[in-house]
Amino acid sequence: MDSQPPLVLFDGVCNLCNGAVNFVIDRDPDAVLRFASLQSGAGRAALQAHGGAAGDGDPDTIVLIEGGRLYERSTAALRIARHLRGPYKLLYVFMLVPRVLRDRVYAWIARHRYRWFGRTDVCRVPTPALRARFLD
């Protein structure tokens, strides 16, 4: 089992994804989760080290690396929810829904995310207080 803290890899130019990362940070009081954009060198290296494809610079999924395993799409999102305070951890009950159904909904949102939420030209830059939680 991997002793590294859970690592969330996200699309750094997607406004929805950046908003989701901010949401998670605000609800992770013990600062358990670490973050890296999929476009960063650290993100690509972590993805490849755990058997994921480096991608083409237009990632369509969120990734969680936890316990030495790589989780994608809805499974990653729901496993991330388990680390949050309050009622958000109860979202994990949706793991009972078959993954194929969960991932269809996830893929539909991912396909439309730039149109609905927009994108930025650069990856997010964390505040100095949050910098330690982000890999370069």
Protein Blocks (a to p, Z undefined) as FASTA:
>chain_A
ZZbdcdddddfkbmklmmmmmmmmmmmmnomaccddfkbmklmmmmmmnopaebjoiacb
dcddeehiacehjlmmmmmmmmpgcjllmmmmmmmpcfklmmmmmmmmmmmmmmmnopaf
bdcdddfklmmmpcZZ
